[in-house]
């Protein structure tokens, strides 16, 4: 049971509403994505003061490939520019960056930048920022099960010993704690295939704010509401 008044250590965010934010201003959807990328920087910087040690953000899902080629290409370009432009600041500000998701479909130059950013920030501990790119919860579990099956076939894993801990150790997030709080912006009340296994007992906040308008003040309000909740993980109070 979570201690009363204690805030979340790990917050995961489904950053939704960039496109609608841009369209409401008569701008192309990519304009909203650029505004959303700037918002990420504000939220990352606010984490230490709010006691948030881990921040996981949903940047691009396995389903987002269905969007127009223009938007997909623009997003991939934005990811490359974000990594290149923010690398020095992330190192200086003590942010450790990890990426989760299937990298096989991603451009090799983007993957190389992702690898570099993970390497150069590997010694940082102030904030653990995890960015989900080409990520889907079902895809993650399927990839984990395939890897387990290969190990069973190779004789390095006894299928009779497989349990929840075993599967967790094969997931992209195996070095991370489960999220305490999952926030979805833009007024949509669905989880969109995000951290399905990890968020089994997470608290959720579905808020109307579009991601580019998700200020530090709004983030702080979400943290405060979380601290007022009673997490029982299936149990009851004594």
C-alpha positions as CSV (number, residue, x, y, z in Angstrom):
1,X,0.0,0.0,0.0
2,X,1.3,3.4,-0.9
3,X,2.1,5.7,1.9
4,X,-0.5,8.5,2.2
5,X,0.6,11.8,0.7
6,X,3.6,10.3,-1.3
7,X,3.8,11.2,-4.9
8,X,4.6,8.9,-7.8
9,X,8.2,7.9,-8.5
10,X,7.4,6.8,-12.1
11,X,5.0,8.7,-14.3
12,X,4.1,7.5,-17.8
13,X,2.4,9.9,-20.2
14,X,0.3,9.3,-23.4
15,X,1.0,12.6,-25.1
16,X,-2.1,13.1,-27.1
17,X,-3.6,16.1,-28.8
18,X,-0.8,17.6,-30.8
19,X,-2.6,17.4,-34.1
20,X,-5.9,18.8,-32.8
21,X,-4.0,21.6,-31.1
22,X,-2.4,22.6,-34.4
23,X,-5.5,22.3,-36.4
24,X,-7.4,24.5,-34.0
25,X,-4.9,27.2,-34.8
26,X,-5.1,26.7,-38.6
27,X,-1.7,25.0,-38.7
28,X,-0.6,21.6,-40.1
29,X,-0.4,18.7,-37.6
30,X,3.4,18.7,-37.6
31,X,3.3,22.2,-36.1
32,X,1.6,20.6,-33.1
33,X,4.2,17.9,-32.8
34,X,6.9,20.4,-32.7
35,X,5.1,22.3,-29.9
36,X,4.7,19.0,-28.1
37,X,8.4,18.2,-28.3
38,X,9.1,21.6,-26.6
39,X,6.6,20.7,-23.8
40,X,8.5,17.5,-23.1
41,X,11.6,19.5,-22.1
42,X,9.5,21.5,-19.6
43,X,8.1,18.4,-18.0
44,X,11.4,16.6,-17.8
45,X,13.0,19.6,-16.0
46,X,10.1,19.7,-13.5
47,X,10.4,16.1,-12.5
48,X,13.2,16.4,-9.8
49,X,11.3,19.0,-7.8
50,X,8.1,17.0,-7.9
51,X,9.9,13.8,-6.8
52,X,9.5,12.0,-10.1
53,X,12.5,9.8,-10.8
54,X,11.2,8.1,-13.9
55,X,9.3,9.6,-16.8
56,X,8.1,7.5,-19.7
57,X,6.6,9.1,-22.7
58,X,4.7,7.6,-25.6
59,X,6.2,9.2,-28.7
60,X,5.2,6.9,-31.6
61,X,3.1,3.7,-31.5
62,X,3.2,0.6,-33.7
63,X,-0.1,1.8,-35.0
64,X,1.1,5.3,-35.9
65,X,2.5,4.0,-39.2
66,X,-1.1,4.2,-40.5
67,X,-0.9,8.0,-40.6
68,X,0.0,9.9,-43.7
69,X,3.5,9.5,-45.1
70,X,4.0,13.3,-44.6
71,X,3.2,13.1,-40.9
72,X,5.2,9.9,-40.3
73,X,8.3,11.3,-42.1
74,X,7.9,14.6,-40.3
75,X,7.8,12.8,-36.9
76,X,10.9,10.8,-37.7
77,X,12.7,14.0,-38.7
78,X,11.5,15.6,-35.5
79,X,12.9,12.7,-33.4
80,X,16.3,13.0,-35.1
81,X,16.4,16.8,-34.5
82,X,15.2,16.4,-30.9
83,X,18.0,13.9,-30.1
84,X,20.7,16.0,-31.9
85,X,19.5,19.3,-30.4
86,X,18.9,18.2,-26.8
87,X,21.8,15.8,-26.3
88,X,24.1,18.3,-24.6
89,X,21.3,19.6,-22.3
90,X,20.2,16.1,-21.3
91,X,23.8,15.2,-20.4
92,X,24.3,18.5,-18.4
93,X,21.0,18.2,-16.6
94,X,21.6,14.6,-15.4
95,X,18.9,13.0,-17.5
96,X,19.4,9.3,-18.5
97,X,17.6,8.4,-21.7
98,X,16.3,5.0,-22.7
99,X,14.3,4.0,-25.7
100,X,11.7,1.2,-25.8
101,X,10.0,-0.3,-28.8
102,X,10.9,-2.4,-31.9
103,X,13.8,-0.6,-33.6
104,X,13.9,-2.9,-36.7
105,X,11.5,-0.7,-38.7
106,X,13.2,2.5,-37.8
107,X,15.7,4.3,-40.0
108,X,19.2,3.2,-39.3
109,X,20.4,6.8,-38.8
110,X,17.7,7.4,-36.2
111,X,18.6,4.2,-34.4
112,X,22.3,5.2,-34.4
113,X,21.3,8.5,-32.7
114,X,19.1,6.6,-30.2
115,X,22.0,4.3,-29.4
116,X,24.4,7.3,-29.0
117,X,22.0,9.2,-26.7
118,X,21.6,6.1,-24.5
119,X,25.3,5.7,-24.3
120,X,26.3,9.2,-23.5
121,X,23.6,9.6,-20.8
122,X,24.1,6.2,-19.2
123,X,25.9,7.6,-16.2
124,X,23.1,10.1,-15.3
125,X,20.7,9.4,-12.5
126,X,18.7,12.7,-11.8
127,X,15.8,11.7,-14.1
128,X,15.3,8.5,-16.0
129,X,13.5,9.5,-19.3
130,X,12.2,6.6,-21.3
131,X,10.9,7.3,-24.8
132,X,8.6,4.8,-26.5
133,X,9.1,4.8,-30.3
134,X,7.5,2.2,-32.6
135,X,6.2,0.8,-29.3
136,X,3.0,-1.2,-28.6
137,X,2.2,-3.1,-25.5
138,X,1.0,-6.2,-27.3
139,X,4.0,-6.1,-29.7
140,X,6.3,-5.9,-26.7
141,X,4.8,-8.9,-25.0
142,X,4.8,-10.9,-28.3
143,X,8.5,-10.1,-28.8
144,X,9.2,-11.1,-25.2
145,X,7.4,-14.4,-25.6
146,X,9.3,-15.1,-28.9
147,X,12.6,-14.6,-27.1
148,X,11.5,-16.8,-24.2
149,X,10.5,-19.5,-26.7
150,X,14.0,-19.3,-28.3
151,X,15.6,-19.7,-24.9
152,X,13.4,-22.7,-24.1
153,X,14.3,-24.2,-27.4
154,X,18.0,-23.6,-26.7
155,X,17.6,-25.3,-23.3
156,X,18.6,-22.2,-21.3
157,X,15.1,-21.6,-19.9
158,X,12.9,-24.2,-18.1
159,X,9.3,-23.6,-19.1
160,X,8.1,-24.9,-15.8
161,X,9.9,-22.1,-14.0
162,X,8.2,-19.3,-16.1
163,X,6.2,-16.8,-14.0
164,X,5.4,-13.1,-14.0
165,X,8.9,-12.2,-12.9
166,X,10.3,-14.3,-15.8
167,X,8.2,-12.5,-18.4
168,X,9.0,-9.1,-16.9
169,X,12.7,-9.8,-17.4
170,X,12.2,-10.1,-21.1
171,X,10.3,-6.9,-21.6
172,X,11.7,-3.6,-23.0
173,X,11.2,-2.1,-19.6
174,X,12.9,-4.8,-17.5
175,X,15.2,-2.3,-15.8
176,X,12.4,0.1,-14.9
177,X,9.9,0.0,-12.1
178,X,6.3,-0.2,-13.1
179,X,4.6,3.2,-13.5
180,X,2.7,4.5,-10.5
181,X,0.7,7.0,-12.5
182,X,-0.3,7.0,-16.2
183,X,-1.5,10.3,-17.6
184,X,-3.4,10.6,-20.9
185,X,-4.0,14.1,-22.3
186,X,-6.6,15.4,-24.8
187,X,-9.8,14.1,-23.3
188,X,-9.6,10.6,-24.6
189,X,-10.2,7.8,-22.1
190,X,-8.3,4.8,-23.4
191,X,-4.9,3.4,-22.9
192,X,-4.0,2.8,-26.6
193,X,-1.8,-0.3,-26.2
194,X,0.7,1.5,-23.9
195,X,2.5,-0.4,-21.1
196,X,-0.2,-3.0,-20.9
197,X,1.7,-5.4,-18.6
198,X,3.5,-2.8,-16.6
199,X,0.4,-0.7,-15.7
200,X,-1.7,-3.5,-14.2
201,X,-2.0,-1.6,-10.9
202,X,-1.1,2.0,-12.1
203,X,-3.3,4.9,-11.2
204,X,-4.7,6.7,-14.2
205,X,-5.4,10.4,-15.0
206,X,-7.5,11.2,-18.1
207,X,-7.4,14.9,-18.6
208,X,-8.9,17.3,-21.2
209,X,-5.7,19.3,-21.7
210,X,-4.1,18.9,-25.1
211,X,-0.4,17.9,-24.8
212,X,1.1,21.2,-26.1
213,X,-0.9,22.9,-23.3
214,X,0.2,20.4,-20.6
215,X,2.1,22.9,-18.4
216,X,4.2,22.2,-15.3
217,X,1.2,23.5,-13.3
218,X,-1.1,20.9,-14.8
219,X,1.5,18.2,-14.2
220,X,1.8,19.3,-10.6
221,X,-2.0,19.0,-10.2
222,X,-1.9,15.4,-11.5
223,X,0.9,14.6,-9.0
224,X,-1.1,16.1,-6.1
225,X,-4.2,14.1,-7.0
226,X,-2.2,11.0,-7.1
227,X,-0.9,11.6,-3.6
228,X,-4.5,11.6,-2.3
229,X,-5.3,8.2,-3.7
230,X,-5.3,4.9,-1.7
231,X,-3.4,2.2,-3.6
232,X,-4.3,-1.2,-2.3
233,X,-3.0,-3.5,-5.1
234,X,-6.0,-5.8,-4.7
235,X,-5.9,-5.9,-0.9
236,X,-7.9,-4.0,1.7
237,X,-7.0,-1.8,4.6
238,X,-6.1,-3.5,7.8
